Structures are given as structure tokens and as C-alpha cells.
């Protein structure tokens, strides 16, 4: 029960990696606030978690006013916040030019402003807005853990330019925030998954997935549980002397 008595806010918790993280945290005793854009998926995840007192908080993390409202909902229901997982993210957005990339054309010359800014808004603005609200509460409590979901795309540029840029930005955000908040007892770390079996990877063309598996020394894709276990490590006291770092469960496709 590594998170017994603690409250964790997991963004993008309605499906995929987020749902697996919510389940792992609840198994370890946490009370989980499950965020998702869709009320139905957030509520389904919260209802399926072991233990009691879990709640769904619905909203777009790129909307600062909605993020503040979600934090207030967690305050009202739980009275504290110990862990934030900035997991909400997408691999493509409307009007981002990805169709051109899949046709074999370079992405950057074909990407409209809207595709670029929306991708960064979800990953970077969303992480900042949530961390801003979470850190206020963690400072009051004297401790906390923030885990940002980056990617091997952020480590090695493996992915579309807007996605890789957003994920790389999360690593800079992690390092800077760790230095800023460490003196207040708050640890900030990142996870950089490789190819993981989730609903998001169903959007990746099969030849690309096969190529990634072939380039992975362990010879397989990872599971959502692989990422959930790594997130638990960074959220719990098992990593009490770890901050400003990234952990990359990627099967060896990136070693650095």
C-alpha cells in the first residue's frame, strides 16, 4: 500500500495509460481523481477502481479556468492533493498535416498554425496549468510528487515534429520545476515510454509499428501496466531521493 492515505490526480485517466495508472494507484491505497475530456470515460474508470472515495473530474487540461475548477473539486471532495500525473495527451490533432506525412511528404511545410499550437497547448499548457494548481496545494502540505508523461519522441525526436517538440518541452519543464519546488518537499520527474499497446497506437500504421518492434531489443511492445508500474515508483516513497529525472520503459529502442 505504497500510496495509502494519499490523493492522486491523474489527467487523461479515462483510458489507455491513464486508466492503468489510476488502477495501479488505487491498488496501492490512493484515492484517485480521474480526469478526462469525456464524463462517461472518467466516471467509468473511477467507478471501476478498487477502494473508496474516487471521483471523476471532467475537463480540457488546456483550459486554465477548467483546470482551476477541477482542482477546487478535488479540494472539496478530498481536502488534500499528494500526487499529480500529467498524462493527458494526443499523438495528433485536427488540421495538423499528418495526412501529408502518412503520404510520404515532410510534415513541417504542410502543418497549419492550428495543428502546431493545439498540440503544444494540450501537452505543455495542460501540464503547466495542472502543476500550477497542484503545487499550490502540495506546498501547503509540505510534500508532493508530480510525474509528467513525456515520450521517446522527446528524447530522440522519434515522432511527428509537433508531438516530439511537445514531449521534449515536458522534459525541460520537469527539470526546471524540480529545481524550483525541491526545497518545498515536492519531487518532479518524467516518464518517456516507448511503443506501448494502447488505444493511441491503433492510429499508427502497421508498417511503422512493426519497424519499431524490430528495432526494440526486447522484441515486443510494452503494456500499459509497464508504464503504470514506473509511474507508481516515481509517485511513491520508493523514489524519495529522485527528482528532475526521466525514466524510459522502452524495451531498449532508445538507450541514452
N, C-alpha and C positions, 0 to 999 in steps of 0.2 A: 504494500500500500504506500507507494512512494510519493503520492500526491494527496494523501489523506488530509482532509480539512481545508484543502486549497480550492480556489475558484480559478478556472481557466476559461479564457475567451478564445475561441478558435474561429477565425474567419474562413469563409468558403467551406464550412463544415458540413454542408448538406450532402456531399457525395465525394467519391474518389479518395484522395489522400486525406482531405479534411475529415471525412466521416471515419476513416480508420484511426486518425489521431484522436478524435473525440471518444471513440470506443476504448482505445488504449488508456487514455487519461481516466475515464470513468472506471475502468477495471482497477486502476491504481488508487481509487478513492476520491478523485477530484469531482467537484460539482462543475458541470460544463455549460457554458453559454455558447450555443451553436448559432453561428451567423451564416446566413445565405441570402442571396437575392430573392429566392422564392420561399414564401412562408411554408408551403407544403413540404419541401425537402428539409428545411430546417426543423420543422415540427416533427417530421417522421424520424429524423436522426435523434433528436432529443428524447422522444418517447421510447426509442429502442435501446437507450443506454442503460447499463446496469446501475443500480443505486438510485438515489432520490435527489430531487431539487434541481434537476437540469432544466434549462429553458432555451427557447428559440428567440433570437434577436435578428430581425429581418431588416436588410438594407444594403445599399450600394456603398462599399467602403470608400469609393472616390468622392462621395458626398460628405463633406466635413460636418454639416449640420446633422445629417443622419447618424454619422459615427458618434457624435456627442450624445445624441438621443439614445443610441444603443448602450453607451457606457452608463448613462443615467438609469436605464432599465436594469442593468446588472447591479448597480448600486442598490436600487430599490429592492431587488429580489434577494441579493446575496450579502450586501454590506461590505464587500471587500473584493479585491482582484489581485491574484498572485502570479498568474501566467497569461501571456498573450502569445498566440501563434498567428503570425501574419501569413496565412496560407492562401487567401483569395487570389486567384489569378486565372488568366486565359492564355492560350497559345496563338490566338488570332482574334481579330475584331472586325466588325463590318468596314468595308471600304479601305482595307489596308493593303491591297495589291497582291495578296498572297496567291490569287488565281494566276497571276502572271508568273510568279515564282514556280508554281507547280507545272507551268507550261514550258519552263526552261529559261525564262527571262530573269535578269537581275531584279531584285526587289526594290532597292532604293530609288532608282529612276521612275518607278511606277507606283510609289506609295504616296497617297494624298496626305495632307496635313492631319485630317481627322483620324486616320488609322494610326499614325505615329503618336499623336497626343493622347488618344484614348488608351492605348497600350500602357504608356507611361503613367497615366492617371490612375489606372487600376492598381498597378504594382507599386509604384513609388509614392504617389499621393496617398493611396489607400494605406500603405504601411506607415507613412508618417502620421496621418490623421489618427489611426488606431494607437500608435505608440505614444502620441501626444496625450491622448486621454488615459491610456493605461499607466503611463509614467507618473502622472499626477497622483493617481491612487496608490501606486507602488511606493512612491516617495513618502506618502503619509504612513504607509505600513512599514516602511524601513527595509523592504526587500522585494524581490520580484525577478522574473525571468521572461525575456522576450526572445522568441525564435522566429526568424524571418525565412520564408521559403524561397531560396534562390534556385539555381539550376547549374548543371554543367554548361549550359549556354552562357551563363555569366562568367564561368571560369575560363572557358576555351573558345567562346564565340561559336559554339555548335548550335545553330538555330537561326531563325529569321532575325534580321538586324534589329527590329523594334523590340522583339522579345529578349534577345541576348542583351541589348542595351539596358532594358528594364531590370533584368536579373543581375547584371553586373552592378547597376546602381544600388541594388539592395545590399551588395557586399560592402560598398563604401558607406552606406547608411549604417550597416551593422557595426563596422569598425569605429566610426565616429560616435555613434550613440553609446557604444560600450565604454569608450573613454569618458564620455560626458556623465554617464549615470553610475559608473562603477563605485564611486565614493558614496553613493546613496544605497548601496547594497543590491543594485539591480544589474543582473547579467544579461548580455545581449549577444546572441550567436545566430548563425545561419546554417541551413541545410541546402546542399546542392545535389539533388537527385540526378541520376542518370535516366535511362529508359525504364519507365515503370508502367506496369499494367494498370491503367486507369481509364475511365471514360474519355479523358482528353486524348489518349494515344490512339483512340479509334479514328481520329481525324488525320493521323499520319499515314501517308501512302505506304502500302505493304513493302515495296522495294526498299524504302528508306529504313523501316523498322528492321527488316532482315539484314540490312547493311550494318545497323547499329549493333544488333545481336552478334553478328560475325566479328565485329571489332571489339567486343566485350570479352575479356579473358575468361570470365566465369560462364560465358556461353548462354546466357539467358537474360530476360528482362527481370527487373526487380518487382516486388509486390508492394502493395500499399502498406502492409504490415512492416516491411523493412524500413520504410520511412517513418511510420508511427513509432517504432522502437527507438530510432535515432532521435526523434523529437522528444520522446519521454526522457531520454538521457539528458538532453540539454535543458529540459524544463525542471528536472528533479535535482535533489542534492547530490546525486551521483556525479554531477559536473560542477560542484561548488567552487572549484578554482579555475573554471573555464569561462572566458568572456572574450568577445571580439574575434571569435574563430568561426571557421566554416568546417562542416563535416559533410563528406560527399559519399553516400551509399550509391555507387555507380557500377559495381561489378568489375572495375578496373578499366573502363573505357577511357577515363581520364585519370592520369596519375601525376600529381604535381605537388 
